[in-house]
Amino acid sequence: MKVPTADERPTVPVRTAAPWFGVSDATFYRAVAEGRAPCDVLHVGSRVVVVVASARRALGLDPPVTNGNDERPAPEPAPVNDSGDATSRVRSQA
């Protein structure tokens, strides 16, 4: 699987993202250096940039991703009846 680069994913500089998390630039850089960044970061040369989609998830603005990609989680499968037949749906009992 190819790992997207900073050119292929929306990113922002640490200077922009740090206030989103309520910390200073220095604190955010320290967290990155210690491996405790609250979201995904990319090192582009000597710069550190924050992946916007990851920051939105960390801030609770988007639902968490369960498949490792920047896609929404798959919907729940339809329920099956007692016979185990996956093609027939459960009918509501009134």
C-alpha positions in Angstrom: 0.0 0.0 0.0 1.4 3.4 -1.0 1.7 5.9 1.8 0.3 9.3 0.7 2.8 12.2 0.8 2.1 15.7 2.0 1.3 16.8 -1.5 -1.5 14.2 -1.8 -3.2 14.8 1.6 -4.5 18.2 3.0 -2.0 19.4 5.6 -1.4 22.4 7.7 1.7 23.7 9.5 2.1 23.0 13.2 1.8 26.7 13.8 -1.7 26.6 12.5 -2.8 23.3 14.1 -1.3 23.8 17.6 -4.0 26.3 18.7 -6.7 23.8 17.6 -5.5 21.6 20.4 -5.0 24.5 22.9 -1.2 24.3 23.1 1.7 26.3 21.9 3.8 25.5 18.9 6.7 24.5 21.1 4.5 22.1 23.1 3.2 20.5 19.9 6.7 20.1 18.5 7.8 18.5 21.7 4.8 16.1 21.6 5.8 15.2 18.0 9.4 14.6 19.0 8.3 12.3 21.9 5.9 10.4 19.8 2.8 11.7 21.6 1.3 13.9 18.9 -2.5 13.8 19.1 -2.9 13.2 15.4 -0.9 12.1 12.3 2.0 14.3 11.3 4.3 14.2 8.3 8.0 15.3 8.1 8.5 17.2 4.9 12.2 18.0 4.7 12.9 20.0 7.9 9.2 21.0 8.4 6.5 19.1 10.3 2.9 19.3 9.0 -0.3 18.0 10.5 -2.7 15.9 8.4 -6.0 17.7 8.5 -8.3 14.6 8.4 -6.4 13.1 11.4 -6.6 16.4 13.3 -10.4 16.6 12.7 -10.8 13.0 14.1 -8.6 13.8 17.1 -10.7 16.8 17.8 -13.9 14.8 17.5 -15.2 16.6 14.4 -15.2 13.5 12.3 -16.0 9.9 13.2 -13.1 7.6 13.8 -11.7 5.5 10.9 -11.7 1.8 11.4 -10.1 0.6 8.2 -6.9 2.6 8.3 -7.8 4.8 5.3 -9.3 8.2 5.2 -12.7 6.7 4.5 -15.9 6.5 6.5 -16.5 3.2 8.4 -18.7 0.7 6.5 -22.4 0.6 7.4 -23.6 -2.2 9.7 -24.9 -5.3 7.8 -28.6 -6.0 7.7 -29.8 -8.4 10.4 -30.7 -12.0 9.5 -33.6 -14.1 10.6 -33.4 -17.1 13.0 -32.8 -19.6 10.2 -29.5 -17.9 9.3 -30.6 -17.0 5.8 -28.7 -13.9 5.0 -31.0 -12.9 2.1 -34.2 -12.5 4.2 -34.5 -9.6 6.5 -36.0 -9.7 10.0 -39.6 -8.6 10.0 -40.8 -6.3 12.8 -43.2 -8.0 15.1 -46.2 -5.9 15.8 
